[in-house]
Amino acid sequence: MLKRIFAVFYARNLEFLRDRGTLSWNLILPVVLMFGLSWIFGSGDRDQFTVGLLQKDNAIDAAQHPFLGTRYIDFVVVDSLPEAERKIARHQLDLLLQLTPTKRYWVNPESPRGYFAERVLLESDSTVFKQEIRGAPVRYVDWVLPGVLGMNMMFSCLFGVGYVVVRYRKNGFLKRLRATPLRAIEFVIAQIASRLVLIMTITVFIYAGVSYFLTIRMDGSHLALFIVAFIGAMSLISLGLMVAARVTSEELAGGLLNMVTWPMMLLSGVWFPLESAADWVRSLALVFPLTHVLNAARAVMLDGATLTELARPLTILLLMTVIFVSLAAATFRWRAE
């Protein structure tokens, strides 16, 4: 018995080591992720307060005002007063400051962090005009629920579809399907439809259960939220099919899917907002479909956004879906050879 176990063990190890693509991903991906994360997020001491600076110019000049040189405050340029006021009301910005044409600031009197940021500002300049914006804070559970559901959708869509297609190809099932009149685009659409039914059922069930027990904030329409999740799931499934369109090794498919899912999970705003991240990080996040899904879902749940207001992210997701499906169908491989 031990000989048989060792024989299978030895053969499996040889199979893995001879798969150079898989071996490379397993060695390179963790190193790349660690260096990337340390570069993006390893900026030394974390800032304690976030203050918005209302201006059109993206550059922040500390010489403009002594307050701008305060340590442990992250100054973020904002160019939209209504958007900044919304973040002040929701306690996402501790304070909003405008230096030109008049010096004034906005603060939420119910925000503890806003209170301390205001005290520091007035210590440096007591002539700044004050305006109050009231609003209840958004609980972290309200903010993070779309991220958790979106992350679950991402893993289910990408790995659930990608691994299945690769396994079909590896065991010869796709080769047998090739002998039928079934076309690649038809197979891709069938996979999308099958996974959509499953993932939407699971997501609705989880959302309903969490909402019942935790009383989740919902300012918008449940129908709008369902449409956002539906279109987002289509784009994620299509992305999984595109990745697995030609791969013949399950290990290599896992490496490629991890290369997609981990940056998407870290940079799409699943666990924390990206307001204080660098401009290039926020721009990179827009490449991932999950970013648009989470932005649209949070806009519905926390701001009561309508489908008309969500036209831009939904259009982007639909375009991504068309591109991913087209590439998956065009590059689809039926055989493992």
Helices and strands as residue ranges (DSSP letters): H 2-18, H 20-41, E 49-54, G 62-64, G 66-69, E 73-78, H 81-89, E 95-98, E 104-107, H 112-124, E 129-132, H 140-170, H 173-178, H 184-214, H 222-243, H 250-267, H 279-285, H 289-303, H 311-331
